[in-house]
Amino acid sequence: MFVPSTFAVALPMTIFSTVCWGSFANTFKGARNYRFELYIPRLRSGHLPG
C-alpha cells in the first residue's frame, strides 16, 4: 500500500482511483452475460470483454 506524503500527491491519486473505480463498474455492467471469474483477468490485461 502506498501512503502519499503530501497533499499534492494525494489529490491526483484520489482522482485517478475514482476514475478507475468508476470505469470498472461501467465496463462490468456493459459486459452482460459474462462470468465475473473471466472478466477480471481480461480487464487487468487491458482487454474489454466482447
Helices and strands as residue ranges (DSSP letters): H 7-30, H 36-44
